[in-house]
Amino acid sequence: MIVNLEVLERKFNSEEKITPETLLEKRLIRKIKGKTPKVKILGKGKLAKSLTIEGCLVSKKAKEIIEKAYGVVK
């Protein structure tokens, strides 16, 4: 599943942790065949919030934008 930074900017508050499970809870992704899918964060859009990304694949551009906003990719 693909999720763009612009969606994270709209749906999450600063300092929140983003995992595939939190994306499911907010209905930004859905299970495939009963399993939580792999998630990749792409760098489309702007991000002004400090977010922590865990358990997701992250594009190079998205990682640069997240870290510029003082976020963390684990």
C-alpha positions in Angstrom: 0.0 0.0 0.0 1.2 3.5 -0.9 0.6 6.5 1.5 1.8 10.0 0.6 3.1 12.5 3.1 0.2 14.9 2.3 -2.2 12.3 3.8 -0.1 12.0 7.0 0.0 15.8 7.3 -3.8 15.9 7.2 -4.6 12.9 9.4 -2.0 12.9 12.1 -0.9 15.3 14.8 2.7 16.3 15.6 4.7 13.8 17.6 2.4 10.9 16.7 3.9 7.5 15.8 2.9 6.1 12.4 2.8 2.3 11.9 0.8 0.1 9.6 -1.5 -0.5 12.6 -2.2 3.2 13.1 -2.9 3.6 9.4 -5.4 0.8 9.6 -7.1 2.4 12.7 -7.5 5.7 10.8 -8.8 3.7 7.7 -6.0 5.0 5.5 -5.2 1.5 4.4 -7.1 -1.8 4.6 -6.1 -5.4 5.2 -5.5 -7.6 2.2 -6.6 -11.2 2.6 -6.9 -10.6 6.4 -3.3 -9.4 6.8 -1.9 -6.0 7.4 -0.1 -5.1 4.1 3.4 -3.6 3.8 3.2 0.1 3.6 5.5 2.5 1.7 5.5 6.2 2.5 6.1 8.4 -0.6 7.3 12.0 -0.7 4.3 13.6 -2.4 3.1 16.7 -0.6 4.4 18.8 2.3 5.0 17.8 5.9 5.4 20.4 8.7 4.8 18.0 11.6 7.4 16.0 13.5 6.2 12.3 13.1 7.8 9.0 13.9 7.5 6.4 11.2 7.9 2.7 12.2 7.5 -0.5 10.4 7.0 1.2 7.0 9.1 1.4 3.9 10.0 5.0 3.1 11.2 6.5 -0.1 14.4 8.6 -0.2 12.5 11.8 -0.8 10.0 11.1 1.9 12.8 10.4 4.4 14.4 13.7 3.6 11.2 15.6 4.1 10.3 13.7 7.4 13.8 14.4 8.8 13.7 18.1 7.7 10.5 18.4 9.8 12.4 16.9 12.8 10.6 13.5 12.4 12.2 10.1 12.7 12.2 7.0 10.5 12.9 3.8 12.4 
